[in-house]
C-alpha cells in the first residue's frame, strides 16, 4: 500500500523517544510522530499516552525528498470542543483606560469628550515634566 499525504492510516508504534515516536505504516515504511503531534494539549512523556506495539491511527502530514514520513496522531483525532469564551469587559489593556469606557460615554458630545481628553493629557504631561525636573533634564 502506498502512503499518501493527507491519508489517515492505521500503524503500529515501533519505538518511543523523548522527541516523538516511530510508527510502522507498512511492512517496509515507518514514520515519525513528533511529540507535539501526539495528542491535543501538552505532552510531557509520550509513554503516558502510548506503548511500543500499540495500534494507532495517524494522518500523513508530509513525505520529504529523502522519503521521511511525518505523521500526526492529533490530526487524525476529531477536533476537541472549545469552551465558549466569556465576553471581556473594558479595553483589556494595562495601564488605564484605552477607550474601553466608550460605551458608558456614548451620550457625551464630541466637545465634552475632547475637554476630558485635553484635561487628562495635560495632567499626564505635568506628571512627566515633574519626573524630568527631578532627574535634572
CNS distance restraints for C-alpha pairs under 8 A (distance, minus, plus):
assign (resid   1 and name CA) (resid  26 and name CA) 7.09 0.50 0.50
assign (resid   3 and name CA) (resid   7 and name CA) 7.54 0.50 0.50
assign (resid   3 and name CA) (resid  25 and name CA) 7.76 0.50 0.50
assign (resid   3 and name CA) (resid  60 and name CA) 7.69 0.50 0.50
assign (resid   4 and name CA) (resid  60 and name CA) 6.84 0.50 0.50
assign (resid   5 and name CA) (resid  59 and name CA) 7.93 0.50 0.50
assign (resid   5 and name CA) (resid  60 and name CA) 5.00 0.50 0.50
assign (resid   5 and name CA) (resid  61 and name CA) 5.77 0.50 0.50
assign (resid   5 and name CA) (resid  62 and name CA) 5.53 0.50 0.50
assign (resid   5 and name CA) (resid  63 and name CA) 6.92 0.50 0.50
assign (resid   6 and name CA) (resid  59 and name CA) 6.20 0.50 0.50
assign (resid   6 and name CA) (resid  60 and name CA) 5.21 0.50 0.50
assign (resid   6 and name CA) (resid  61 and name CA) 6.00 0.50 0.50
assign (resid   6 and name CA) (resid  62 and name CA) 7.80 0.50 0.50
assign (resid   7 and name CA) (resid  59 and name CA) 5.67 0.50 0.50
assign (resid   7 and name CA) (resid  60 and name CA) 5.68 0.50 0.50
assign (resid   8 and name CA) (resid  57 and name CA) 6.69 0.50 0.50
assign (resid   8 and name CA) (resid  58 and name CA) 5.53 0.50 0.50
assign (resid   8 and name CA) (resid  59 and name CA) 4.27 0.50 0.50
assign (resid   8 and name CA) (resid  60 and name CA) 6.46 0.50 0.50
assign (resid   8 and name CA) (resid  76 and name CA) 6.40 0.50 0.50
assign (resid   9 and name CA) (resid  25 and name CA) 7.23 0.50 0.50
assign (resid   9 and name CA) (resid  57 and name CA) 5.62 0.50 0.50
assign (resid   9 and name CA) (resid  58 and name CA) 5.55 0.50 0.50
assign (resid   9 and name CA) (resid  59 and name CA) 6.35 0.50 0.50
assign (resid   9 and name CA) (resid  60 and name CA) 7.80 0.50 0.50
assign (resid  10 and name CA) (resid  25 and name CA) 6.77 0.50 0.50
assign (resid  10 and name CA) (resid  55 and name CA) 6.84 0.50 0.50
assign (resid  10 and name CA) (resid  56 and name CA) 5.70 0.50 0.50
assign (resid  10 and name CA) (resid  57 and name CA) 4.49 0.50 0.50
assign (resid  10 and name CA) (resid  58 and name CA) 6.29 0.50 0.50
assign (resid  11 and name CA) (resid  23 and name CA) 5.82 0.50 0.50
assign (resid  11 and name CA) (resid  24 and name CA) 5.38 0.50 0.50
assign (resid  11 and name CA) (resid  25 and name CA) 4.69 0.50 0.50
assign (resid  11 and name CA) (resid  26 and name CA) 7.43 0.50 0.50
assign (resid  11 and name CA) (resid  55 and name CA) 5.68 0.50 0.50
assign (resid  11 and name CA) (resid  56 and name CA) 5.33 0.50 0.50
assign (resid  11 and name CA) (resid  57 and name CA) 6.16 0.50 0.50
assign (resid  11 and name CA) (resid  58 and name CA) 6.97 0.50 0.50
assign (resid  12 and name CA) (resid  23 and name CA) 5.27 0.50 0.50
assign (resid  12 and name CA) (resid  24 and name CA) 5.19 0.50 0.50
assign (resid  12 and name CA) (resid  25 and name CA) 6.92 0.50 0.50
assign (resid  12 and name CA) (resid  52 and name CA) 7.86 0.50 0.50
assign (resid  12 and name CA) (resid  53 and name CA) 5.76 0.50 0.50
assign (resid  12 and name CA) (resid  54 and name CA) 5.63 0.50 0.50
assign (resid  12 and name CA) (resid  55 and name CA) 4.60 0.50 0.50
assign (resid  12 and name CA) (resid  56 and name CA) 6.05 0.50 0.50
assign (resid  13 and name CA) (resid  21 and name CA) 6.93 0.50 0.50
assign (resid  13 and name CA) (resid  22 and name CA) 5.89 0.50 0.50
assign (resid  13 and name CA) (resid  23 and name CA) 4.39 0.50 0.50
assign (resid  13 and name CA) (resid  24 and name CA) 6.38 0.50 0.50
assign (resid  13 and name CA) (resid  50 and name CA) 7.92 0.50 0.50
assign (resid  13 and name CA) (resid  51 and name CA) 7.07 0.50 0.50
assign (resid  13 and name CA) (resid  52 and name CA) 5.08 0.50 0.50
assign (resid  13 and name CA) (resid  53 and name CA) 5.06 0.50 0.50
assign (resid  13 and name CA) (resid  54 and name CA) 5.46 0.50 0.50
assign (resid  13 and name CA) (resid  55 and name CA) 6.53 0.50 0.50
assign (resid  13 and name CA) (resid  56 and name CA) 7.17 0.50 0.50
assign (resid  14 and name CA) (resid  21 and name CA) 7.57 0.50 0.50
assign (resid  14 and name CA) (resid  22 and name CA) 5.56 0.50 0.50
assign (resid  14 and name CA) (resid  23 and name CA) 5.51 0.50 0.50
assign (resid  14 and name CA) (resid  24 and name CA) 6.38 0.50 0.50
assign (resid  14 and name CA) (resid  52 and name CA) 5.50 0.50 0.50
assign (resid  14 and name CA) (resid  53 and name CA) 6.04 0.50 0.50
assign (resid  15 and name CA) (resid  21 and name CA) 5.65 0.50 0.50
assign (resid  15 and name CA) (resid  22 and name CA) 5.16 0.50 0.50
assign (resid  15 and name CA) (resid  23 and name CA) 7.30 0.50 0.50
assign (resid  15 and name CA) (resid  52 and name CA) 5.81 0.50 0.50
assign (resid  16 and name CA) (resid  20 and name CA) 6.23 0.50 0.50
assign (resid  16 and name CA) (resid  21 and name CA) 4.32 0.50 0.50
assign (resid  16 and name CA) (resid  22 and name CA) 6.40 0.50 0.50
assign (resid  16 and name CA) (resid  46 and name CA) 7.22 0.50 0.50
assign (resid  16 and name CA) (resid  47 and name CA) 7.44 0.50 0.50
assign (resid  16 and name CA) (resid  51 and name CA) 7.65 0.50 0.50
assign (resid  16 and name CA) (resid  52 and name CA) 6.83 0.50 0.50
assign (resid  17 and name CA) (resid  21 and name CA) 5.75 0.50 0.50
assign (resid  18 and name CA) (resid  35 and name CA) 7.70 0.50 0.50
assign (resid  18 and name CA) (resid  45 and name CA) 7.29 0.50 0.50
assign (resid  18 and name CA) (resid  46 and name CA) 7.49 0.50 0.50
assign (resid  19 and name CA) (resid  34 and name CA) 6.13 0.50 0.50
assign (resid  19 and name CA) (resid  35 and name CA) 5.48 0.50 0.50
assign (resid  20 and name CA) (resid  32 and name CA) 6.68 0.50 0.50
assign (resid  20 and name CA) (resid  33 and name CA) 5.46 0.50 0.50
assign (resid  20 and name CA) (resid  34 and name CA) 4.29 0.50 0.50
assign (resid  20 and name CA) (resid  35 and name CA) 4.38 0.50 0.50
assign (resid  20 and name CA) (resid  36 and name CA) 7.97 0.50 0.50
assign (resid  20 and name CA) (resid  38 and name CA) 7.74 0.50 0.50
assign (resid  20 and name CA) (resid  46 and name CA) 7.18 0.50 0.50
assign (resid  21 and name CA) (resid  32 and name CA) 5.75 0.50 0.50
assign (resid  21 and name CA) (resid  33 and name CA) 5.27 0.50 0.50
assign (resid  21 and name CA) (resid  34 and name CA) 6.65 0.50 0.50
assign (resid  21 and name CA) (resid  35 and name CA) 7.33 0.50 0.50
assign (resid  21 and name CA) (resid  46 and name CA) 7.68 0.50 0.50
assign (resid  22 and name CA) (resid  30 and name CA) 6.56 0.50 0.50
assign (resid  22 and name CA) (resid  31 and name CA) 5.60 0.50 0.50
assign (resid  22 and name CA) (resid  32 and name CA) 4.60 0.50 0.50
assign (resid  22 and name CA) (resid  33 and name CA) 6.24 0.50 0.50
assign (resid  23 and name CA) (resid  30 and name CA) 5.34 0.50 0.50
assign (resid  23 and name CA) (resid  31 and name CA) 5.39 0.50 0.50
assign (resid  23 and name CA) (resid  32 and name CA) 6.27 0.50 0.50
assign (resid  23 and name CA) (resid  33 and name CA) 7.27 0.50 0.50
assign (resid  24 and name CA) (resid  28 and name CA) 7.84 0.50 0.50
assign (resid  24 and name CA) (resid  29 and name CA) 5.99 0.50 0.50
assign (resid  24 and name CA) (resid  30 and name CA) 4.03 0.50 0.50
assign (resid  24 and name CA) (resid  31 and name CA) 6.47 0.50 0.50
assign (resid  25 and name CA) (resid  29 and name CA) 5.82 0.50 0.50
assign (resid  25 and name CA) (resid  30 and name CA) 5.27 0.50 0.50
assign (resid  25 and name CA) (resid  31 and name CA) 7.01 0.50 0.50
assign (resid  26 and name CA) (resid  30 and name CA) 6.81 0.50 0.50
assign (resid  30 and name CA) (resid  69 and name CA) 7.00 0.50 0.50
assign (resid  31 and name CA) (resid  68 and name CA) 6.52 0.50 0.50
assign (resid  31 and name CA) (resid  69 and name CA) 4.48 0.50 0.50
assign (resid  31 and name CA) (resid  70 and name CA) 5.71 0.50 0.50
assign (resid  31 and name CA) (resid  71 and name CA) 6.18 0.50 0.50
assign (resid  32 and name CA) (resid  69 and name CA) 6.40 0.50 0.50
assign (resid  32 and name CA) (resid  70 and name CA) 5.35 0.50 0.50
assign (resid  32 and name CA) (resid  71 and name CA) 5.68 0.50 0.50
assign (resid  33 and name CA) (resid  37 and name CA) 6.09 0.50 0.50
assign (resid  33 and name CA) (resid  38 and name CA) 6.52 0.50 0.50
assign (resid  33 and name CA) (resid  70 and name CA) 6.32 0.50 0.50
assign (resid  33 and name CA) (resid  71 and name CA) 4.76 0.50 0.50
assign (resid  33 and name CA) (resid  72 and name CA) 5.38 0.50 0.50
assign (resid  33 and name CA) (resid  73 and name CA) 7.13 0.50 0.50
assign (resid  34 and name CA) (resid  38 and name CA) 6.70 0.50 0.50
assign (resid  34 and name CA) (resid  70 and name CA) 7.88 0.50 0.50
assign (resid  34 and name CA) (resid  71 and name CA) 7.49 0.50 0.50
assign (resid  34 and name CA) (resid  72 and name CA) 7.35 0.50 0.50
assign (resid  35 and name CA) (resid  43 and name CA) 6.88 0.50 0.50
assign (resid  35 and name CA) (resid  46 and name CA) 6.96 0.50 0.50
assign (resid  36 and name CA) (resid  42 and name CA) 7.64 0.50 0.50
assign (resid  36 and name CA) (resid  43 and name CA) 7.16 0.50 0.50
assign (resid  37 and name CA) (resid  71 and name CA) 7.72 0.50 0.50
assign (resid  37 and name CA) (resid  72 and name CA) 4.97 0.50 0.50
assign (resid  37 and name CA) (resid  73 and name CA) 5.92 0.50 0.50
assign (resid  37 and name CA) (resid  74 and name CA) 5.26 0.50 0.50
assign (resid  37 and name CA) (resid  75 and name CA) 7.46 0.50 0.50
assign (resid  38 and name CA) (resid  43 and name CA) 7.36 0.50 0.50
assign (resid  38 and name CA) (resid  46 and name CA) 7.34 0.50 0.50
assign (resid  38 and name CA) (resid  72 and name CA) 6.48 0.50 0.50
assign (resid  38 and name CA) (resid  73 and name CA) 5.21 0.50 0.50
assign (resid  38 and name CA) (resid  74 and name CA) 5.63 0.50 0.50
assign (resid  39 and name CA) (resid  43 and name CA) 6.97 0.50 0.50
assign (resid  39 and name CA) (resid  73 and name CA) 6.44 0.50 0.50
assign (resid  39 and name CA) (resid  74 and name CA) 4.87 0.50 0.50
assign (resid  40 and name CA) (resid  74 and name CA) 5.91 0.50 0.50
assign (resid  40 and name CA) (resid  80 and name CA) 7.72 0.50 0.50
assign (resid  45 and name CA) (resid  49 and name CA) 7.68 0.50 0.50
assign (resid  46 and name CA) (resid  50 and name CA) 6.15 0.50 0.50
assign (resid  47 and name CA) (resid  51 and name CA) 5.91 0.50 0.50
assign (resid  50 and name CA) (resid  54 and name CA) 6.67 0.50 0.50
assign (resid  56 and name CA) (resid  73 and name CA) 7.56 0.50 0.50
assign (resid  57 and name CA) (resid  73 and name CA) 6.34 0.50 0.50
assign (resid  57 and name CA) (resid  76 and name CA) 6.50 0.50 0.50
assign (resid  58 and name CA) (resid  71 and name CA) 6.08 0.50 0.50
assign (resid  58 and name CA) (resid  72 and name CA) 5.33 0.50 0.50
assign (resid  58 and name CA) (resid  73 and name CA) 4.61 0.50 0.50
assign (resid  58 and name CA) (resid  74 and name CA) 7.81 0.50 0.50
assign (resid  58 and name CA) (resid  75 and name CA) 7.42 0.50 0.50
assign (resid  58 and name CA) (resid  76 and name CA) 5.47 0.50 0.50
assign (resid  59 and name CA) (resid  71 and name CA) 5.58 0.50 0.50
assign (resid  59 and name CA) (resid  72 and name CA) 5.18 0.50 0.50
assign (resid  59 and name CA) (resid  73 and name CA) 6.37 0.50 0.50
assign (resid  59 and name CA) (resid  75 and name CA) 6.08 0.50 0.50
assign (resid  59 and name CA) (resid  76 and name CA) 5.22 0.50 0.50
assign (resid  60 and name CA) (resid  69 and name CA) 7.12 0.50 0.50
assign (resid  60 and name CA) (resid  70 and name CA) 6.15 0.50 0.50
assign (resid  60 and name CA) (resid  71 and name CA) 4.71 0.50 0.50
assign (resid  60 and name CA) (resid  72 and name CA) 6.60 0.50 0.50
assign (resid  61 and name CA) (resid  69 and name CA) 7.62 0.50 0.50
assign (resid  61 and name CA) (resid  70 and name CA) 5.36 0.50 0.50
assign (resid  61 and name CA) (resid  71 and name CA) 5.33 0.50 0.50
assign (resid  61 and name CA) (resid  72 and name CA) 6.66 0.50 0.50
assign (resid  62 and name CA) (resid  69 and name CA) 5.93 0.50 0.50
assign (resid  62 and name CA) (resid  70 and name CA) 5.15 0.50 0.50
assign (resid  62 and name CA) (resid  71 and name CA) 7.28 0.50 0.50
assign (resid  63 and name CA) (resid  67 and name CA) 5.75 0.50 0.50
assign (resid  63 and name CA) (resid  68 and name CA) 5.50 0.50 0.50
assign (resid  63 and name CA) (resid  69 and name CA) 4.54 0.50 0.50
assign (resid  63 and name CA) (resid  70 and name CA) 6.23 0.50 0.50
assign (resid  64 and name CA) (resid  68 and name CA) 5.46 0.50 0.50
assign (resid  64 and name CA) (resid  69 and name CA) 6.81 0.50 0.50
assign (resid  72 and name CA) (resid  76 and name CA) 6.68 0.50 0.50
assign (resid  73 and name CA) (resid  77 and name CA) 6.56 0.50 0.50
assign (resid  88 and name CA) (resid  92 and name CA) 7.49 0.50 0.50
assign (resid  89 and name CA) (resid 100 and name CA) 7.66 0.50 0.50
assign (resid  90 and name CA) (resid  99 and name CA) 7.93 0.50 0.50
assign (resid  90 and name CA) (resid 100 and name CA) 4.28 0.50 0.50
assign (resid  90 and name CA) (resid 101 and name CA) 6.43 0.50 0.50
assign (resid  91 and name CA) (resid  97 and name CA) 6.94 0.50 0.50
assign (resid  91 and name CA) (resid  98 and name CA) 5.97 0.50 0.50
assign (resid  91 and name CA) (resid  99 and name CA) 6.29 0.50 0.50
assign (resid  91 and name CA) (resid 100 and name CA) 4.04 0.50 0.50
assign (resid  91 and name CA) (resid 101 and name CA) 7.67 0.50 0.50
assign (resid  92 and name CA) (resid 100 and name CA) 7.69 0.50 0.50
assign (resid  93 and name CA) (resid  97 and name CA) 7.56 0.50 0.50
assign (resid  93 and name CA) (resid  98 and name CA) 6.83 0.50 0.50
assign (resid  97 and name CA) (resid 101 and name CA) 7.16 0.50 0.50
assign (resid 101 and name CA) (resid 105 and name CA) 6.71 0.50 0.50
assign (resid 102 and name CA) (resid 106 and name CA) 6.01 0.50 0.50
assign (resid 108 and name CA) (resid 112 and name CA) 6.16 0.50 0.50
assign (resid 108 and name CA) (resid 113 and name CA) 6.59 0.50 0.50
assign (resid 109 and name CA) (resid 113 and name CA) 6.34 0.50 0.50
assign (resid 110 and name CA) (resid 114 and name CA) 6.05 0.50 0.50
assign (resid 111 and name CA) (resid 115 and name CA) 6.13 0.50 0.50
assign (resid 112 and name CA) (resid 116 and name CA) 6.23 0.50 0.50
assign (resid 113 and name CA) (resid 117 and name CA) 6.11 0.50 0.50
assign (resid 114 and name CA) (resid 118 and name CA) 6.05 0.50 0.50
assign (resid 115 and name CA) (resid 119 and name CA) 6.17 0.50 0.50
assign (resid 116 and name CA) (resid 120 and name CA) 6.19 0.50 0.50
assign (resid 117 and name CA) (resid 121 and name CA) 5.98 0.50 0.50
assign (resid 118 and name CA) (resid 122 and name CA) 6.06 0.50 0.50
assign (resid 119 and name CA) (resid 123 and name CA) 6.23 0.50 0.50
assign (resid 120 and name CA) (resid 124 and name CA) 6.28 0.50 0.50
assign (resid 121 and name CA) (resid 125 and name CA) 6.17 0.50 0.50
assign (resid 122 and name CA) (resid 126 and name CA) 6.09 0.50 0.50
assign (resid 123 and name CA) (resid 127 and name CA) 6.28 0.50 0.50
assign (resid 124 and name CA) (resid 128 and name CA) 6.30 0.50 0.50
assign (resid 125 and name CA) (resid 129 and name CA) 6.15 0.50 0.50
assign (resid 126 and name CA) (resid 130 and name CA) 6.21 0.50 0.50
assign (resid 127 and name CA) (resid 131 and name CA) 6.35 0.50 0.50
assign (resid 128 and name CA) (resid 132 and name CA) 6.19 0.50 0.50
assign (resid 129 and name CA) (resid 133 and name CA) 6.05 0.50 0.50
assign (resid 130 and name CA) (resid 134 and name CA) 6.35 0.50 0.50
assign (resid 131 and name CA) (resid 135 and name CA) 6.46 0.50 0.50
assign (resid 132 and name CA) (resid 136 and name CA) 6.24 0.50 0.50
assign (resid 132 and name CA) (resid 137 and name CA) 5.42 0.50 0.50
assign (resid 133 and name CA) (resid 137 and name CA) 5.83 0.50 0.50
